[in-house]
């Protein structure tokens, strides 16, 4: 849900193995303090939003086991951690 973007003080988000459906919301880019993002083994579809490149503190992202398609956004190259 888009409300995930309101969790601006969260540094770890683990929502794996929950059968969540839908797209990764673009608001995920609002979670600037996020260090770990675990969304694996759900039913997510669509593409990885380019806003993931705004997660400058991110250290570990797990998206496998979903139905995500398309290219990896070039913005991921901005992430140095």
C-alpha positions in Angstrom: 0.0 0.0 0.0 1.0 3.6 -0.6 0.9 4.2 3.2 4.3 2.4 3.4 5.8 5.8 2.3 4.7 7.2 5.7 7.1 5.0 7.6 10.0 7.5 7.3 11.7 6.5 10.5 11.8 2.7 9.8 15.3 1.3 9.2 14.2 -2.3 8.5 11.2 -3.6 6.7 10.6 -7.3 6.5 7.4 -8.4 4.8 8.5 -11.7 3.3 6.3 -14.9 2.9 3.0 -13.0 3.2 1.3 -13.5 -0.2 1.1 -9.7 -0.6 -0.3 -8.9 -4.0 0.2 -5.8 -6.2 2.9 -3.4 -7.1 5.8 -2.2 -5.0 4.6 1.4 -4.3 6.7 4.3 -5.6 6.4 5.8 -2.1 9.0 3.2 -1.0 11.5 5.9 -2.0 10.4 8.0 1.0 12.0 5.5 3.5 15.4 7.3 3.5 16.5 5.6 6.7 15.8 2.1 5.4 18.8 -0.3 5.6 17.1 -3.6 4.9 14.1 -4.3 2.6 12.8 -7.9 2.5 9.8 -8.4 0.2 10.7 -11.8 -1.0 8.3 -14.7 -1.6 5.1 -12.7 -2.1 2.9 -12.1 -5.1 4.3 -8.7 -6.2 4.0 -7.8 -9.9 5.2 -5.1 -12.2 8.6 -3.5 -12.2 11.0 -2.3 -9.5 10.2 1.4 -9.0 13.0 3.8 -9.9 12.4 5.5 -6.5 14.3 2.6 -4.9 17.4 4.6 -5.9 16.4 7.2 -3.2 17.2 4.6 -0.5 20.7 5.9 0.1 21.2 3.9 3.4 20.0 0.6 2.0 22.4 -2.3 2.5 20.2 -5.4 1.7 17.3 -5.7 -0.7 15.5 -9.1 -1.3 12.8 -9.2 -4.0 13.1 -12.8 -5.2 10.1 -15.1 -5.3 7.8 -12.5 -6.8 6.4 -11.9 -10.3 8.5 -8.7 -10.8 9.5 -8.2 -14.4 11.4 -5.7 -16.5 14.8 -4.2 -16.2 16.6 -3.3 -13.0 16.3 0.5 -12.7 19.6 2.3 -13.4 18.9 4.4 -10.3 20.1 1.4 -8.3 23.6 2.3 -9.4 23.3 5.4 -7.1 23.3 3.1 -4.1 26.8 2.7 -2.6 26.1 0.8 0.7 
